[in-house]
Amino acid sequence: MNIPSRTRLAAFALIAATLAAPASSAEWPVKPGDFTVRDFSFGSGEKLPELRQHYITLGTPHRGKDGQIDNAVMVLHGTGGTGAQFLRPQFADELYGPGQPLDITKYFIILPDAIGHGGSSKPSDGLRMNFPKYDYADMVAAQHRLLTEHFGIKRLRLLMGTSMGCMMDFVWGTTYPGVARAIMPTACLPVELAGRNRMWRMMSIDAIKADPVWANGTYTTQPVMGLRTASSLSLIAGSAPVRQQADYPTRAAAEKALEGQVEASIAASDANDVIYRLDASRNYNPAPLLGRITVPVTWINSADDFINPPGLDIAPREAAKMPNAKFILIPETAEGRGHSTHTWAKFWKADLVELLKRSE
């Protein structure tokens, strides 16, 4: 079944959307690398003698008159994703080219894989459920060490993030105030994950653990039934109802578009990795510390986001805690991408340009 790409991209917002990024229409000159973080201590008290932090970069570092790198931009991915997702045409081809907002002849772009994702250390490397119980603060701490110890960067020109990366932006801003000259979080809320957002994550985790094949994480084959539930919930979490109703106005069309999507997610998943990724948000809550973020911020959500619905009225209240923050809500239309609107730069490209000017 040849599923339309826009359907896949709108649907797999968390687990499946970023597991296998299609090639960009441009041959971006990517440089991959790994940084070994020695004696890494997690917030849980657990430790790893070596933590692998994988990344890719584009562009070249530039040093200012003070000798410090002054053109670094770091972009953080969502749950289940990798830095490579930001090479997709809908993101890269809108931002990295000559004269575009993040022209790689001017900026040094860093795209890390968060702990538990991609080429970075994760449970499926061998420790399984004995892997340290990481959270978003641990992810940010590892990224900070990558930035300072490996690249020698003291200050970012810009910090961006999508979904989980959006939440990490707020952790970055409150943990390391002023390290980024400007911050652009997209598709999240900076409050404790509660209500439906926590519920669907726990339903996914519980479904995997209830599968007898999971065997407390010691499985020899993937617990497919548990992963089917988790993948199905993720499909709904990343859905764009107005767009999907317009694209698939009949029962037959909707069912045909669905064919193969859950199966593709299962085939690309590891159950323990999924559990850890979904549970990493368990103690996230930067709201009490948002006043520490005094640099220019442009925070963007979309009205058709199942995970962060605007009806909660959380964003305007929390944005007011940051003295230089601007909150923008992208309206719901048939052109929307649901939660995945964060990766389609055409929706917020002009806002990025404005933020760069505002933080010069």
N, C-alpha and C positions, 0 to 999 in steps of 0.2 A: 504493500500500500504506500503510495507516494503522498504523504501528508503535507499540505501547504506549510511552508516555513513560517509564515506569520502566525499560524495556529499553534505550532510547536512553541514558538518563542513567547507567545502570550500565556501559554498554559503552564510551562514548566518553570515557574518563578523561583522555587526554592531547591528542590532536590534534583530535578531533571534538566532544568533549563540550561545549566552551565556545565554539564558533564562532558559534552563533546561539541566544542565551538566550531562552527563551519569556518572555512578559510575566508579571510578578508579579500575584498576585491583588489586590494593593493598589497604588494609584497613588502610589508613593514619590516624594517631591519631590526629584528628583535635579538637581544642578547640575554640568554638565560643564565642563571647562576644559582648557587646554593651557599648559604652561610651557616656554619655550625655554631650554634649558641652553646657555650660551655656551661655546665653546672646550672641548668635552668631550674629555678624554683617556681612552682605553681602556687596560686593563692590557696589551694587546698592543703598545702604543706608537703605535697609530693614533689619529687625531683627527678630530673633526667640528666645524666652526665653529658649527653649530647642531644640537642634539639635541632633538627634540620629546618631551616627557613628558606624555602624556594622562592624565586622571583624571576621576573623578566623585566628588561628595561628597553627603552627607546630613547634616542637622542644622546646628547653629550653633556656632562656637567660643566657649568660655567662658574668661574670664581670671580667674585667682586673685588673691589679695591682692598677689602680687609682680608682677602685670601680665602673666604668662605664660599662654599657652593650656594648660589642664590637663585637657581632656576629649577629646583626639584619639585616635582608634582607626584604625589602618591595617590593611587586610586585603589580602594578596597572593595572586594567583591562580596556577594551575598552567600547565604547558606547553600552548601552544595556546589558552589562555583569555584573558579580559579581566576588568577590574574589574566589568563589567556582569553577569557570571555570579552575583555575590553579590546580585542583585536577584531571583533565582528564588525561588518560594514556599517551597521546602524549606529555604532559608537565611534569606531576608529576613523572611518571615512568622512565623518562629520567634523572631527576634531584635530587630527594629527597632521593633515596635509599643509602645504605652503599657504600661508596667510590665514589659516584656520586658528581657532582659539588656543589650541595646545600644539601649535606647529612644532614638530620635533627638531627643527633646526634651531629653535629658540629655547625649548624646554627639555628637561631631563625627566622622563616619565618612569616611575617605579611601580610595578604591578606585582605585589607579593601574593603568594598563596597563604592563607591563614592557617594556623595550627589546625590539624584535622582534615585538611583539604589538599587536593592536588599533589604536588611534589614535596610538600612539607610533612613533618612527622605526624602520624595518625595511628589510630588503633589497629587498622588492618596491616600495618607494617609487621606485626608479630605479637605485640603485647595484648591485643584484643581488649577485653574488659579490664585488664590490669593497667592499661594506659592511664596516665594521670587525668583526673576529672577537670579538664580545662574549662575556662569560661572566657568571656569577651575581654576581660582585663588581662588575662594571660596572652591572648592573641595580640593585644595592643603592646604589651610589654616586650614580646618577641619582635614585633615590628619596630619598636623604638630602638632596640639593640641592633637590629639590621641597619637602621638608618644611621645611628651614631657610631657604632663600632665598625661596621663593614664599609659603609659609604663615607663616613666622616661628615655627615650633614647635621648641622646644628639647628637649621630652621628650614621648613618647607615653604615654597612660594604658595602652594595650594594643596589642600587635603580634600579629596573627594571620596564618596562611598555610596554604595547602593544596597538597600535592604539591610542585611546584617552589617555590611560595610558602612551604611548610614549610621547604624547604632554604634559601631566602633568609632566613627567620627566624633560622636558625642563623648565617648569614653576618652578618646585622645584629647579632646578640647578641655575636659575637666581634669584629667590626670596630668597633662603636660601643657598648661596654659601658655599660649603665645608661641609654641613650637611651629605652628602653621600660621602664616600671614593671613590666610583666608581659608574658610571651610565651606564646602558645598555638600551637605548630606541630602540624599534623595531616597524616599520611600521608607520612612520609619517614624517612630515616636520615641522621645527620650524619657520614657517612663517605664516603671515596672511592667513586665509582660503579665497581664492578667486577663480575665474574661475569656472571650473566644480565642484570642491569640494564644494564650497558654493552653487552653483546652485542646485545640486541634493538634498542637505539638505533643501533648501528653497522650492523646488518642493514638497517634502514630507510634510513639515509643511503646505504649502498652500493647499495641497490636503485634509488634515485632517480638516483644518478650513473651507474649502468650502463644506464639507459634512453637510447638514442640521441637521443631527442627533447630530453633535458636540455641537450645541447650545451654543456657546461661552464657552465651557468647562463644561457646567452643564448637560450633557447628563445622561440619566438613563440606556441606553444600549450603547455599544461601537459603534462609527461611522465606521462601517465595510468598506464602500466604500472608505473612506479616508485612512483608515489603509491598505486597499488592495494596493493602489497606493504606499504608503510609504514602505510597505513590499516588493513590487516588485522592487522598486528602490534600496532597500537595497540588494536584491538578486543579482542584477547586480553589485552593488558596491563591493560585496564580491566574485565575480566570478573569475575563473581561466581559461581563454579561451583555452590555449593549452591543459591543462589537460582535460577539459570538451569535447573538440573536440576529444581527444583520447579515452575517456571513452564512449562518446555518438556520434558515427560517422554518425548516420542516424537520420532523422527527428523523426521517431517513438521512437527511444531510448531516444532522448533529451526530447521529450514531456512526455514520461513515467517517466523519472527521476524527472521531475518538479512536478508531481502530489503530492498534499498535502503540499508542502513546504510553499507556501504563506499562506494557511489556518492555518498551525501550528503557524506561526509567529503572525497572527491576534489573534488567540485564547490566546496567551501568552502576549499580549500587552495591555497597557492602553494608550489611545490617548494623554491625557495631559502629561503623563510621556515622551512619545516619542517626543512631541513638545519641551519640556524643554531640553531633552537630546541632540537633534539635534541642538538646538539654543545656547547651552552652549558654543559653539566654536566661537560665534559671534565676540568677542573682543580679541581672542587669537593672540598673535604676539610677541614671545620672541626674535625674530631675532636681534633687536638692542642691546640686553643685553647678547648675547651669550658669549662675552668675559669674563663674570664673572665666567663661568664654567671652572675651571682650573684643576679639578680632572680628572683622566683617564676616558675616555668615549669610549665605543664601540657602534656605532650606526649602526643598520642593517635595510635595506629595501629589498624588493624583486622586481625583474624586472617585474613581472606579476601583480603588485598591481594597480588596477584600480584607487584607490583613490590617490595614490602617485606615478604617473608614472615617471620613470627615465628620460624620454625625456624632462622634465621641466628643468633639469640641476640645480636644486636648492640645492640638498644635498651637492655636493662637495664644492660649494661656502660657504655654511653656516658652514660646518664642519671645514673649514679653520679658522673660527673665534675663535674656541676653541683650546687652545694650546696643549692639550693632547688628542685630539679626533681622532678616527679612524673610517672612514665610510666604510661599506662593503655592496655591492649589490649582493644579491643572484640571479643567472641567472634564466631566465624563461625556464622551462622544463616541460615535461608531468608529472613529479613528484611534481610539485609545487602546492601550495594551494592558490594562489592569495593573497589577503590581509591577509588571515588567516594563511599564512606561519609563522606569528609571534608566534603562539601558538604551532607549531610543533618543539619541541626543537632539533630534530635530524639535522635540517638545520643549527643551530647556536651554538650547544652545545660546540664545540671546541673553538669557539670564546669567549664564556663565561669563559671557563677555562683559556684562555689566559688573559682575562681582570682581573680575580681574581689574577693571578700571577703578572700582571703588576701593580696592586694597593696594593701589600703586603707592 
